[in-house]
């Protein structure tokens, strides 16, 4: 269950009750670094997160809701188990994560302090299964991802995004 405060069609942002952070519906019309402030590339990472939110709203009419990493341990652990397939251990601290299902695909996203975003697309009944890496504008390729080739993509919300992926072979 997500605790979110809406005002009209827009979310009022992350709310705090008794000092505890709660879920946040990403508003791609009003890009905010809420929850990402500790990243040295917070503005670019916020744009990257907003870009993902716009994609899922436009393609699936899905509201992209993230939560602090401390509350998303199941999602982060699942992503880490899949990364071990390639012996990848992300050194950066996760800041936020989300997981949801759209049209028979389980999706998971983790946003890291370094500016890295990792997404898992996992077809529930087989089908497409892959891990995607996106680098926010202004960040270097993390050492643990040096073996990947990154393609560039322009985004109105995120500037230049560099991305790569691998196909998942195991069952998770």
N, C-alpha and C positions, 0 to 999 in steps of 0.2 A: 504494500500500500504506500502510495506516495503522498506526502503532505505538501501541497503546492497552493499558493495564493494567486488567484487570477484576478485581473482587472480588465473587464471587457474581453477582448480576444488575446490580450497579452498577459504574460506572467509577470508578477511583481518581483520576481527574483527569488534568490535563496532566502528563506526565512529562518529565524533562530528563536527557539523556545527553550527557556532554561539553559541557554548557551550551547545547545546542540544543533549542528547543521542538519539540514534536511535536503530532500531532493530539489532539483532545479530544472524547470522546463526551459530549454535553450531557445531564446528568441532571436532568430536570424535576421529579423528586421531591425533590431537594436542590439548590435553585438556588444557583449559585456565580458570582461575577464573575471567575473564572479567565480570564485573557487579555484582560479588559476593564478592568482596574484603572486605566488611565490616563484613562478617560472620566470627566468630571465627573458623569455620571449612570450610573455603573457598575452600581449595584444595579438601576435601572429597565431598563437595557439587558440585563442578565443575565436579568431576568424576561421581557423580550421574546424573547430567544433561547430561553429555556426553553419559552415559549408555543409557538414554532414547532416545537421538538423534540417537545413533547407532541402537536401536531397530526399530524405525520408518523408518529409511533409509533402513534397511535390509528387513523389513516386507512389507512396503507400498511404498518404494521409495519416502518417504516424507522428505524434508529438515526441520529440527527442528529449528524454528526461535522464539527467545524470545525477549521481549521488557521490558524496565524498568517498574516497578510497577506503577509509576505515569502515564504512557501511557496505562496501561492495566486495568484501573479501571472497565470496563464492565466485563472482565473475572473474576477479583478478586471478584467483587460483586456477580456474578452468583455462584461462588464456595462458597462464604460465605452464600448465601441463602440456598444452598443445605446442608451445614454443620449445619444450624439451625434446620434441621430435627432431629438431634441428640443433639441439644443444645450445639454444639461445637463452641466456639469462640477462634480462634487462637491468642495467645498473641504476638507472634513474628511478626516482621515487614516483609511484603512481599518485596522481592528485584526485582524479575522478574516474568513474566507470559507469557503464550502463549495459544492460542486456535486455533483449526483447525478441519477440518472434513476429515475423511478417511473412505471409504467404508461404508457410512451410519452411522458412529459413530461420534458424536461430542466429541472432546477431549479438556480438559483444564488442564493446569499445572500451579501451583504457587510454586515458590521457595522462602523459607523464610530465614532470617538471622540466625536463630537458627540451620539451617542445615536440616530442614524439607522440604519435597516435597509432595505436595498434587496433585493428579490427579483425574479428573472426566472423566469417560467413560459413555457416554449417548447415547444409541441407539435412533436414531431419530424417527424410526417407531416402537418403543417398543424395544424388545430385551434386551440385557444386559445393565444394568445401575448400576454403582457402584462408590464409592469414595475410592481411594487408598491413603495410607499414607506410605511414605518411610523416614527412618531416616538415615542421613549420618553417616558414621563411626565417632565415637568420641563424638556424642551428646547423651544427656540423653533423655529419653521419656518425652515429655512435659506433665505437669500436666493435661492439658485438654484432653490428650489421654491415661491416666492411665488405663481406663477401657478396653482397647483393648489389645489383645495378639498379639505379634509380632513374625513373623517367620524370620529366618536368611537366607540370600542368598549371595553367593560370586560373586563378579564381578571383572574382570580384571581392569576395569576403576575406580570403586568406592570402592574397598575393600569389607568389609562386610556391606551389606545393611540389615536393619531390616524393614519389611513391614507388613501392616495390611490393612483391608478394611471393608466397610459395603455396603450393597445393598441399593440403593436408592428406596424409596417407593413412593414418591410424583412425581408430574409432574412439570418440570422446563423448 
